[in-house]
Amino acid sequence: MEKNRSLAGYRAVDLVLFAVMLAVFESIAVLAALRWFPGQPYTVSLTPLVVAMVLVRWGPWAGIHALLGGAVLCFWSRALPSQFVIYCVGNCFSLLLLPLLQKWRKEEGIWHSGVKALSFGAGVLLLMQAGRALLSLLLGADVASLPRFFTTEVITDLFTLVVLWIVRRLDGMLEDQRHYLRRVREEARAGG
């Protein structure tokens, strides 16, 4: 019982820290884009990066961050209710990677492979963008407007992939946290 409680507490703290980081930096990015660069066709978002990291760390709990990232963007942009649906629910399409993630979790040290880290990040990005485009289409958008869901995110794509490339080298950052905690506990026992 104590072990489950401590895991739940650790998970709660970890999820809250990622949520606060996402809310703060996404707000800054959106407000900067609206005030300083209003005519630019490109956007920068932390949401795909945070969602990718939380997906690896905690699996489906990343849905909270996917919804939060869309909500923060829409809130500061004074979006219409339909745009809240497009961005919040569209971001959750990234959760479709969970079966692949379950398969990869069985392999030790996969995140040390830059190819897998980058392909996972690209999958998160593409699923989020495709989810938004699909929902937009279902809510009546013109087909000609759909490529913008992909082209305006080029800087976000690059940012996400570069940061994933870097954090994959940090111990435990891109690792299932249950496995990470077990590994750290075993290493502590072996060393002490």
C-alpha positions in Angstrom: 0.0 0.0 0.0 2.8 2.4 0.9 4.6 1.7 -2.4 1.4 2.5 -4.4 0.8 5.7 -2.4 4.3 6.9 -2.9 4.1 6.1 -6.7 0.8 8.0 -6.9 2.3 11.0 -5.0 5.4 11.0 -7.3 3.2 10.8 -10.4 0.9 13.6 -9.1 3.9 15.9 -8.5 5.5 15.0 -11.9 2.2 15.6 -13.8 1.6 18.9 -12.0 5.1 20.2 -12.7 4.8 19.4 -16.4 1.3 21.0 -16.4 2.5 24.2 -14.8 5.5 24.3 -17.1 3.2 23.8 -20.1 0.7 26.4 -19.0 3.3 29.1 -18.3 5.4 28.6 -21.4 2.5 28.1 -23.7 0.9 31.3 -22.4 4.2 33.2 -23.0 4.5 31.7 -26.6 0.9 32.6 -27.5 1.0 36.1 -26.0 4.3 36.8 -27.7 2.9 35.6 -31.0 -0.2 37.8 -30.6 1.5 40.9 -29.4 5.0 40.9 -31.1 4.6 38.8 -34.2 0.9 39.1 -35.2 1.5 38.8 -38.9 3.7 35.7 -38.8 2.3 32.6 -40.3 4.3 30.3 -38.0 3.6 29.4 -34.4 5.7 27.9 -31.6 4.1 25.6 -29.1 5.4 23.5 -26.2 2.4 21.2 -26.2 3.7 18.5 -28.5 7.0 18.3 -26.6 5.4 18.1 -23.2 2.8 15.6 -24.4 5.5 13.4 -25.9 7.5 13.4 -22.7 4.5 12.7 -20.5 3.3 10.0 -22.8 6.7 8.2 -22.4 6.7 8.8 -18.6 3.1 8.1 -17.7 1.2 6.9 -20.7 -2.4 8.0 -21.0 -2.0 10.6 -18.3 -0.6 12.8 -21.2 -4.2 13.4 -22.3 -4.4 15.9 -19.5 -1.5 17.9 -21.0 -2.9 17.5 -24.5 -6.2 19.1 -23.4 -4.4 21.8 -21.3 -2.1 22.8 -24.2 -5.1 23.3 -26.5 -7.1 25.1 -23.8 -4.3 27.6 -23.0 -3.8 28.4 -26.7 -7.5 28.9 -27.3 -7.9 30.9 -24.1 -5.3 33.5 -24.9 -6.3 33.6 -28.6 -9.9 34.3 -27.5 -11.0 31.3 -29.7 -14.5 30.2 -30.5 -15.9 27.1 -28.8 -15.4 25.1 -32.0 -11.7 26.0 -31.9 -11.5 24.7 -28.3 -12.8 21.4 -29.6 -10.4 21.4 -32.6 -7.3 22.1 -30.5 -8.1 20.3 -27.2 -9.5 17.1 -28.7 -7.2 17.2 -31.8 -4.2 17.2 -29.5 -5.5 14.0 -27.9 -5.1 12.2 -31.2 -1.4 11.8 -30.0 -2.7 9.2 -27.6 -3.1 6.9 -30.6 0.6 6.2 -30.1 0.0 4.3 -26.8 0.0 0.8 -28.4 3.3 1.5 -30.1 4.6 2.9 -26.8 3.6 -0.2 -25.0 5.5 -2.3 -27.5 8.6 -0.1 -27.2 8.5 -0.1 -23.4 9.4 -3.8 -23.5 12.7 -2.9 -25.0 15.4 -1.7 -22.6 17.1 1.6 -23.4 15.2 2.4 -26.6 15.2 6.1 -25.9 18.9 6.2 -26.2 18.3 5.6 -29.9 17.9 9.0 -31.5 15.9 7.4 -34.4 13.2 6.0 -32.0 13.0 9.2 -30.0 12.7 11.4 -33.1 10.2 9.0 -34.8 8.1 9.0 -31.7 8.2 12.8 -31.5 7.3 13.1 -35.2 4.4 10.7 -34.6 3.1 12.9 -31.7 3.4 16.0 -33.9 1.7 14.4 -36.9 -1.1 12.9 -35.0 -1.9 16.2 -33.2 -1.9 18.1 -36.5 -3.9 15.5 -38.3 -6.4 15.4 -35.4 -6.9 19.1 -35.5 -7.2 19.1 -39.3 -9.8 16.2 -39.2 -11.9 17.9 -36.5 -11.7 21.2 -38.3 -13.0 19.4 -41.5 -15.8 17.7 -39.5 -16.8 21.1 -38.1 -17.1 22.6 -41.5 -13.7 24.0 -42.5 -12.8 24.2 -46.2 -10.5 21.5 -47.4 -8.1 24.1 -48.8 -7.5 25.4 -45.2 -6.3 22.0 -43.9 -2.6 22.3 -44.9 -2.2 25.2 -42.5 -2.5 22.8 -39.6 0.8 21.3 -40.8 2.7 24.2 -42.3 2.2 26.7 -39.5 3.8 24.2 -37.1 7.2 23.9 -38.8 9.0 25.7 -36.0 7.2 23.8 -33.3 8.1 20.5 -35.1 11.8 21.5 -35.3 11.8 22.7 -31.6 10.1 19.5 -30.4 12.5 17.2 -32.3 15.6 19.0 -31.2 14.6 19.1 -27.5 13.6 15.4 -27.6 17.0 14.6 -29.2 18.7 16.4 -26.3 16.5 15.1 -23.3 16.8 11.5 -24.5 20.3 11.6 -23.1 19.2 12.7 -19.6 18.8 9.8 -17.2 15.1 9.0 -16.6 13.6 11.9 -18.7 12.3 9.7 -21.5 11.6 6.6 -19.5 8.5 5.0 -18.1 8.7 6.4 -14.5 7.6 3.1 -12.9 10.6 1.4 -14.6 12.8 4.3 -13.8 12.0 4.3 -10.0 12.4 0.5 -9.9 15.8 0.8 -11.7 17.0 3.6 -9.3 15.9 1.6 -6.3 17.8 -1.5 -7.5 20.9 0.5 -8.2 20.7 2.0 -4.7 20.5 -1.4 -3.2 23.4 -2.7 -5.3 25.5 0.3 -4.4 24.6 0.4 -0.7 
